[in-house]
């Protein structure tokens, strides 16, 4: 299949795409964004339907997909699991309240052109990888593309929007220092999907990636391994440090955000008490103006929602280097580009 022909592909993690394919999606997204700004028609998915199943709440993801489908000439249905017989993994169905994914996926696929799903956290019993398994079960049975709108491992649509904003603000990303840093939060219910997808995404573009976090908040070894190998393939570098100040030095893009490390065996649930203890010992991992001054005039990134006063100060969030609103807005353009190609 030619790199530019992405029709029919599922979009679950960027790890299943190569550099040329990721570039194709981003080029299409930038092109569609220019059309949107100029008010040029781009109804590339006329009369097509996307079914969106949300196990978790959302502001940006829901509205960017829904508005995006409308702007492309199609339509998106918002589905809440409880209102559609809560699709469950095989062996976990409860009579009268759940329906097998094999049935849900096959039926929806006959009525529309794509299925998008969000599931992480308490809906998986905080068992890492279970949300991803559910999405993969949908993909196994659906004959139309399945899109991951954030599971417990990956948030690939967010990664596309993050890459877009960096390309817009920094130009060619080759050799640019990108810092994905942990940040303090009062809540330990923070999935790994965003930081994992951010370093995966950056590893396609020759960036010098620094991952910073306190000890005990490691990312999934599979993601670290992929990132290490991908920077060898695509240029750039990857290092892990345990000091936020050291990480910020000379960075041109910083992305400080809370996450909770979890057992990756898929069986052991997150231990909130253990997570809480690590979080409370690291309250100083907050992005302040002083920390931003250590950087090389870096852009401040966040997927939102952010925990103001914990992850970051208002001064930085609302300061001149913050790109949070453009980053969120790029969710619309990134997903329009993606959907135009795969649907
Ligand atoms: N960044 C993001 O996915 O935002 P929502 O949770 O609002 O969709």
Boltz pocket constraint, residues with backbone or C-beta under 6 A from the ligand:
constraints:
  - pocket:
      binder: B
      contacts: [[A, 57], [A, 58], [A, 59], [A, 60], [A, 61], [A, 62], [A, 149], [A, 150], [A, 158], [A, 303], [A, 304], [A, 305]]
      max_distance: 6.0
